[in-house]
Structure formats: C-alpha cells, structure tokens
Amino acid sequence: MALAVGLGMIGPGIGIGLVVAKAIEAMGRNPSASGQIQTTMFIGIAFTEALAIFALVIGFIIKFA
C-alpha cells in the first residue's frame, strides 16, 4: 500500500509545485491581476490535490479489499 500511495503522490506533488511556480511568475509579470491569479491558483491546487486523495483511497481499497 505504501508504494502505491507514494507513487500516486509524486504526480500531484510535482503538479502543485508547477502550478504555484507559474502563478508566482504570472503575479511578478502583472501584479494588478494577482487576485484573479490567486483564485485560479487555489482552484488548480484543489483539483491537483484531489488526485492525491484518490491515490490514498485506492491504496486503502487495495489494502482492505
């Protein structure tokens, strides 16, 4: 289970890092749009984090099924 969950967390971890990096880059280029960028960033983080939660659920299904 630990291997499945660990491998399932790699993608979302990298994805969240890329989302935040690009959002900070965009805010640096256009500070006046930072509110809109932050909102979009948090939505992107939430969807990416959902993949990590799905990996955890699948790990539990593998372990207890």
Biopython code that builds the backbone (N, CA, C, O; Angstrom):
import numpy as np
from Bio.PDB.StructureBuilder import StructureBuilder

atoms = [
    (1, "MET", "N", (0.825, -1.191, 0.000)),
    (1, "MET", "CA", (0.000, 0.000, 0.000)),
    (1, "MET", "C", (0.864, 1.247, 0.000)),
    (1, "MET", "O", (0.564, 2.209, -0.707)),
    (2, "ALA", "N", (1.929, 1.242, 0.782)),
    (2, "ALA", "CA", (2.771, 2.428, 0.884)),
    (2, "ALA", "C", (3.392, 2.780, -0.462)),
    (2, "ALA", "O", (3.526, 3.956, -0.801)),
    (3, "LEU", "N", (3.765, 1.772, -1.220)),
    (3, "LEU", "CA", (4.354, 2.026, -2.531)),
    (3, "LEU", "C", (3.330, 2.639, -3.480)),
    (3, "LEU", "O", (3.643, 3.582, -4.206)),
    (4, "ALA", "N", (2.116, 2.113, -3.478)),
    (4, "ALA", "CA", (1.069, 2.641, -4.356)),
    (4, "ALA", "C", (0.729, 4.078, -4.001)),
    (4, "ALA", "O", (0.584, 4.924, -4.883)),
    (5, "VAL", "N", (0.602, 4.353, -2.716)),
    (5, "VAL", "CA", (0.273, 5.716, -2.289)),
    (5, "VAL", "C", (1.448, 6.644, -2.568)),
    (5, "VAL", "O", (1.257, 7.771, -3.027)),
    (6, "GLY", "N", (2.656, 6.178, -2.295)),
    (6, "GLY", "CA", (3.837, 7.006, -2.541)),
    (6, "GLY", "C", (3.994, 7.363, -4.005)),
    (6, "GLY", "O", (4.267, 8.515, -4.340)),
    (7, "LEU", "N", (3.824, 6.383, -4.876)),
    (7, "LEU", "CA", (3.912, 6.661, -6.307)),
    (7, "LEU", "C", (2.746, 7.526, -6.777)),
    (7, "LEU", "O", (2.895, 8.334, -7.694)),
    (8, "GLY", "N", (1.599, 7.353, -6.150)),
    (8, "GLY", "CA", (0.438, 8.163, -6.511)),
    (8, "GLY", "C", (0.556, 9.607, -6.066)),
    (8, "GLY", "O", (-0.155, 10.469, -6.583)),
    (9, "MET", "N", (1.433, 9.886, -5.125)),
    (9, "MET", "CA", (1.612, 11.252, -4.631)),
    (9, "MET", "C", (2.667, 12.030, -5.416)),
    (9, "MET", "O", (2.737, 13.254, -5.310)),
    (10, "ILE", "N", (3.480, 11.338, -6.196)),
    (10, "ILE", "CA", (4.542, 12.022, -6.934)),
    (10, "ILE", "C", (3.957, 13.007, -7.943)),
    (10, "ILE", "O", (4.387, 14.158, -8.006)),
    (11, "GLY", "N", (2.991, 12.567, -8.723)),
    (11, "GLY", "CA", (2.390, 13.428, -9.744)),
    (11, "GLY", "C", (1.736, 14.670, -9.172)),
    (11, "GLY", "O", (2.032, 15.777, -9.621)),
    (12, "PRO", "N", (0.850, 14.520, -8.188)),
    (12, "PRO", "CA", (0.238, 15.708, -7.597)),
    (12, "PRO", "C", (1.251, 16.640, -6.932)),
    (12, "PRO", "O", (1.086, 17.859, -6.967)),
    (13, "GLY", "N", (2.293, 16.077, -6.329)),
    (13, "GLY", "CA", (3.310, 16.925, -5.709)),
    (13, "GLY", "C", (4.021, 17.787, -6.733)),
    (13, "GLY", "O", (4.221, 18.983, -6.520)),
    (14, "ILE", "N", (4.400, 17.180, -7.838)),
    (14, "ILE", "CA", (5.050, 17.931, -8.910)),
    (14, "ILE", "C", (4.065, 18.920, -9.525)),
    (14, "ILE", "O", (4.430, 20.055, -9.832)),
    (15, "GLY", "N", (2.815, 18.489, -9.703)),
    (15, "GLY", "CA", (1.798, 19.370, -10.287)),
    (15, "GLY", "C", (1.539, 20.605, -9.452)),
    (15, "GLY", "O", (1.428, 21.707, -9.990)),
    (16, "ILE", "N", (1.439, 20.436, -8.142)),
    (16, "ILE", "CA", (1.206, 21.581, -7.265)),
    (16, "ILE", "C", (2.396, 22.531, -7.321)),
    (16, "ILE", "O", (2.219, 23.749, -7.343)),
    (17, "GLY", "N", (3.596, 21.985, -7.344)),
    (17, "GLY", "CA", (4.785, 22.824, -7.453)),
    (17, "GLY", "C", (4.790, 23.639, -8.732)),
    (17, "GLY", "O", (5.133, 24.821, -8.711)),
    (18, "LEU", "N", (4.413, 23.026, -9.842)),
    (18, "LEU", "CA", (4.374, 23.748, -11.112)),
    (18, "LEU", "C", (3.282, 24.810, -11.128)),
    (18, "LEU", "O", (3.491, 25.907, -11.647)),
    (19, "VAL", "N", (2.118, 24.492, -10.565)),
    (19, "VAL", "CA", (1.018, 25.464, -10.523)),
    (19, "VAL", "C", (1.422, 26.699, -9.737)),
    (19, "VAL", "O", (1.200, 27.825, -10.182)),
    (20, "VAL", "N", (2.015, 26.489, -8.566)),
    (20, "VAL", "CA", (2.409, 27.618, -7.721)),
    (20, "VAL", "C", (3.533, 28.408, -8.378)),
    (20, "VAL", "O", (3.527, 29.638, -8.328)),
    (21, "ALA", "N", (4.499, 27.724, -8.993)),
    (21, "ALA", "CA", (5.607, 28.423, -9.646)),
    (21, "ALA", "C", (5.108, 29.314, -10.775)),
    (21, "ALA", "O", (5.540, 30.460, -10.900)),
    (22, "LYS", "N", (4.213, 28.803, -11.586)),
    (22, "LYS", "CA", (3.693, 29.598, -12.703)),
    (22, "LYS", "C", (2.814, 30.743, -12.210)),
    (22, "LYS", "O", (2.800, 31.817, -12.812)),
    (23, "ALA", "N", (2.081, 30.524, -11.119)),
    (23, "ALA", "CA", (1.248, 31.596, -10.567)),
    (23, "ALA", "C", (2.122, 32.723, -10.028)),
    (23, "ALA", "O", (1.821, 33.897, -10.244)),
    (24, "ILE", "N", (3.192, 32.381, -9.333)),
    (24, "ILE", "CA", (4.095, 33.411, -8.816)),
    (24, "ILE", "C", (4.761, 34.155, -9.966)),
    (24, "ILE", "O", (4.931, 35.372, -9.904)),
    (25, "GLU", "N", (5.134, 33.435, -11.003)),
    (25, "GLU", "CA", (5.727, 34.067, -12.183)),
    (25, "GLU", "C", (4.738, 35.039, -12.831)),
    (25, "GLU", "O", (5.113, 36.144, -13.223)),
    (26, "ALA", "N", (3.478, 34.622, -12.939)),
    (26, "ALA", "CA", (2.457, 35.488, -13.538)),
    (26, "ALA", "C", (2.188, 36.715, -12.673)),
    (26, "ALA", "O", (1.978, 37.808, -13.198)),
    (27, "MET", "N", (2.193, 36.541, -11.345)),
    (27, "MET", "CA", (1.988, 37.688, -10.453)),
    (27, "MET", "C", (3.156, 38.661, -10.533)),
    (27, "MET", "O", (2.970, 39.869, -10.383)),
    (28, "GLY", "N", (4.347, 38.147, -10.766)),
    (28, "GLY", "CA", (5.505, 39.019, -10.928)),
    (28, "GLY", "C", (5.423, 39.839, -12.199)),
    (28, "GLY", "O", (5.871, 40.985, -12.232)),
    (29, "ARG", "N", (4.856, 39.264, -13.242)),
    (29, "ARG", "CA", (4.714, 39.989, -14.502)),
    (29, "ARG", "C", (3.575, 40.995, -14.469)),
    (29, "ARG", "O", (3.684, 42.077, -15.046)),
    (30, "ASN", "N", (2.481, 40.646, -13.796)),
    (30, "ASN", "CA", (1.299, 41.514, -13.782)),
    (30, "ASN", "C", (0.730, 41.563, -12.365)),
    (30, "ASN", "O", (-0.223, 40.845, -12.059)),
    (31, "PRO", "N", (1.303, 42.402, -11.495)),
    (31, "PRO", "CA", (0.854, 42.446, -10.097)),
    (31, "PRO", "C", (-0.601, 42.884, -9.921)),
    (31, "PRO", "O", (-1.229, 42.538, -8.921)),
    (32, "SER", "N", (-1.138, 43.631, -10.867)),
    (32, "SER", "CA", (-2.514, 44.101, -10.716)),
    (32, "SER", "C", (-3.532, 42.964, -10.850)),
    (32, "SER", "O", (-4.668, 43.099, -10.397)),
    (33, "ALA", "N", (-3.144, 41.868, -11.455)),
    (33, "ALA", "CA", (-4.052, 40.732, -11.635)),
    (33, "ALA", "C", (-3.816, 39.641, -10.599)),
    (33, "ALA", "O", (-4.261, 38.507, -10.779)),
    (34, "SER", "N", (-3.121, 39.974, -9.516)),
    (34, "SER", "CA", (-2.746, 38.934, -8.554)),
    (34, "SER", "C", (-3.955, 38.292, -7.875)),
    (34, "SER", "O", (-3.913, 37.103, -7.561)),
    (35, "GLY", "N", (-5.021, 39.040, -7.643)),
    (35, "GLY", "CA", (-6.214, 38.466, -7.017)),
    (35, "GLY", "C", (-6.842, 37.383, -7.865)),
    (35, "GLY", "O", (-7.204, 36.315, -7.372)),
    (36, "GLN", "N", (-6.965, 37.672, -9.148)),
    (36, "GLN", "CA", (-7.545, 36.695, -10.071)),
    (36, "GLN", "C", (-6.627, 35.484, -10.237)),
    (36, "GLN", "O", (-7.089, 34.346, -10.327)),
    (37, "ILE", "N", (-5.326, 35.749, -10.275)),
    (37, "ILE", "CA", (-4.362, 34.657, -10.425)),
    (37, "ILE", "C", (-4.392, 33.757, -9.198)),
    (37, "ILE", "O", (-4.334, 32.534, -9.322)),
    (38, "GLN", "N", (-4.481, 34.356, -8.013)),
    (38, "GLN", "CA", (-4.522, 33.561, -6.782)),
    (38, "GLN", "C", (-5.749, 32.661, -6.740)),
    (38, "GLN", "O", (-5.660, 31.496, -6.354)),
    (39, "THR", "N", (-6.884, 33.202, -7.136)),
    (39, "THR", "CA", (-8.112, 32.403, -7.140)),
    (39, "THR", "C", (-7.967, 31.198, -8.064)),
    (39, "THR", "O", (-8.303, 30.073, -7.694)),
    (40, "THR", "N", (-7.465, 31.447, -9.261)),
    (40, "THR", "CA", (-7.266, 30.362, -10.218)),
    (40, "THR", "C", (-6.234, 29.365, -9.705)),
    (40, "THR", "O", (-6.374, 28.158, -9.907)),
    (41, "MET", "N", (-5.187, 29.877, -9.036)),
    (41, "MET", "CA", (-4.153, 29.002, -8.491)),
    (41, "MET", "C", (-4.736, 28.064, -7.437)),
    (41, "MET", "O", (-4.444, 26.868, -7.441)),
    (42, "PHE", "N", (-5.560, 28.601, -6.533)),
    (42, "PHE", "CA", (-6.129, 27.760, -5.480)),
    (42, "PHE", "C", (-7.079, 26.708, -6.047)),
    (42, "PHE", "O", (-7.141, 25.592, -5.531)),
    (43, "ILE", "N", (-7.814, 27.047, -7.092)),
    (43, "ILE", "CA", (-8.677, 26.056, -7.742)),
    (43, "ILE", "C", (-7.826, 24.958, -8.374)),
    (43, "ILE", "O", (-8.152, 23.776, -8.263)),
    (44, "GLY", "N", (-6.740, 25.346, -9.037)),
    (44, "GLY", "CA", (-5.833, 24.363, -9.629)),
    (44, "GLY", "C", (-5.197, 23.465, -8.587)),
    (44, "GLY", "O", (-5.060, 22.261, -8.799)),
    (45, "ILE", "N", (-4.803, 24.054, -7.449)),
    (45, "ILE", "CA", (-4.223, 23.259, -6.364)),
    (45, "ILE", "C", (-5.253, 22.271, -5.821)),
    (45, "ILE", "O", (-4.920, 21.121, -5.535)),
    (46, "ALA", "N", (-6.498, 22.714, -5.678)),
    (46, "ALA", "CA", (-7.545, 21.828, -5.151)),
    (46, "ALA", "C", (-7.771, 20.630, -6.073)),
    (46, "ALA", "O", (-7.891, 19.499, -5.602)),
    (47, "PHE", "N", (-7.828, 20.875, -7.381)),
    (47, "PHE", "CA", (-8.027, 19.766, -8.314)),
    (47, "PHE", "C", (-6.824, 18.829, -8.324)),
    (47, "PHE", "O", (-6.985, 17.613, -8.426)),
    (48, "THR", "N", (-5.621, 19.389, -8.221)),
    (48, "THR", "CA", (-4.425, 18.552, -8.197)),
    (48, "THR", "C", (-4.357, 17.736, -6.912)),
    (48, "THR", "O", (-3.963, 16.570, -6.930)),
    (49, "GLU", "N", (-4.739, 18.351, -5.802)),
    (49, "GLU", "CA", (-4.729, 17.642, -4.517)),
    (49, "GLU", "C", (-5.771, 16.523, -4.502)),
    (49, "GLU", "O", (-5.600, 15.525, -3.802)),
    (50, "ALA", "N", (-6.842, 16.685, -5.267)),
    (50, "ALA", "CA", (-7.853, 15.630, -5.355)),
    (50, "ALA", "C", (-7.247, 14.348, -5.918)),
    (50, "ALA", "O", (-7.641, 13.250, -5.526)),
    (51, "LEU", "N", (-6.291, 14.482, -6.834)),
    (51, "LEU", "CA", (-5.626, 13.294, -7.371)),
    (51, "LEU", "C", (-4.858, 12.560, -6.281)),
    (51, "LEU", "O", (-4.836, 11.329, -6.254)),
    (52, "ALA", "N", (-4.229, 13.309, -5.387)),
    (52, "ALA", "CA", (-3.504, 12.683, -4.278)),
    (52, "ALA", "C", (-4.471, 11.958, -3.344)),
    (52, "ALA", "O", (-4.167, 10.870, -2.856)),
    (53, "ILE", "N", (-5.615, 12.552, -3.102)),
    (53, "ILE", "CA", (-6.614, 11.910, -2.243)),
    (53, "ILE", "C", (-7.138, 10.639, -2.905)),
    (53, "ILE", "O", (-7.356, 9.635, -2.227)),
    (54, "PHE", "N", (-7.344, 10.670, -4.225)),
    (54, "PHE", "CA", (-7.772, 9.469, -4.941)),
    (54, "PHE", "C", (-6.725, 8.370, -4.811)),
    (54, "PHE", "O", (-7.076, 7.203, -4.636)),
    (55, "ALA", "N", (-5.445, 8.724, -4.894)),
    (55, "ALA", "CA", (-4.380, 7.725, -4.738)),
    (55, "ALA", "C", (-4.427, 7.107, -3.349)),
    (55, "ALA", "O", (-4.229, 5.902, -3.197)),
    (56, "LEU", "N", (-4.686, 7.920, -2.341)),
    (56, "LEU", "CA", (-4.783, 7.406, -0.975)),
    (56, "LEU", "C", (-5.973, 6.459, -0.827)),
    (56, "LEU", "O", (-5.857, 5.405, -0.200)),
    (57, "VAL", "N", (-7.100, 6.829, -1.397)),
    (57, "VAL", "CA", (-8.298, 5.981, -1.330)),
    (57, "VAL", "C", (-8.050, 4.654, -2.047)),
    (57, "VAL", "O", (-8.433, 3.596, -1.549)),
    (58, "ILE", "N", (-7.417, 4.710, -3.201)),
    (58, "ILE", "CA", (-7.120, 3.479, -3.934)),
    (58, "ILE", "C", (-6.159, 2.605, -3.137)),
    (58, "ILE", "O", (-6.282, 1.380, -3.140)),
    (59, "GLY", "N", (-5.204, 3.229, -2.455)),
    (59, "GLY", "CA", (-4.306, 2.468, -1.590)),
    (59, "GLY", "C", (-5.052, 1.746, -0.489)),
    (59, "GLY", "O", (-4.758, 0.588, -0.196)),
    (60, "PHE", "N", (-6.020, 2.419, 0.127)),
    (60, "PHE", "CA", (-6.829, 1.769, 1.164)),
    (60, "PHE", "C", (-7.681, 0.649, 0.580)),
    (60, "PHE", "O", (-7.859, -0.393, 1.212)),
    (61, "ILE", "N", (-8.205, 0.857, -0.619)),
    (61, "ILE", "CA", (-9.000, -0.193, -1.265)),
    (61, "ILE", "C", (-8.136, -1.420, -1.533)),
    (61, "ILE", "O", (-8.570, -2.553, -1.324)),
    (62, "ILE", "N", (-6.911, -1.187, -1.997)),
    (62, "ILE", "CA", (-6.001, -2.308, -2.257)),
    (62, "ILE", "C", (-5.692, -3.057, -0.964)),
    (62, "ILE", "O", (-5.640, -4.287, -0.946)),
    (63, "LYS", "N", (-5.488, -2.311, 0.111)),
    (63, "LYS", "CA", (-5.106, -2.941, 1.376)),
    (63, "LYS", "C", (-6.258, -3.726, 2.008)),
    (63, "LYS", "O", (-6.052, -4.830, 2.510)),
    (64, "PHE", "N", (-7.458, -3.166, 1.985)),
    (64, "PHE", "CA", (-8.563, -3.770, 2.725)),
    (64, "PHE", "C", (-9.527, -4.576, 1.861)),
    (64, "PHE", "O", (-10.485, -5.138, 2.392)),
    (65, "ALA", "N", (-9.312, -4.649, 0.571)),
    (65, "ALA", "CA", (-10.231, -5.410, -0.286)),
    (65, "ALA", "C", (-9.762, -6.830, -0.484)),
    (65, "ALA", "O", (-10.418, -7.606, -1.178)),
]
sb = StructureBuilder()
sb.init_structure("model")
sb.init_model(0)
sb.init_chain("A")
sb.init_seg("    ")
for serial, (resi, resn, name, xyz) in enumerate(atoms, 1):
    if name == "N":
        sb.init_residue(resn, " ", resi, " ")
    sb.init_atom(name, np.array(xyz, "f"), 0.0, 1.0, " ", f" {name:<3s}", serial, name[0])
structure = sb.get_structure()
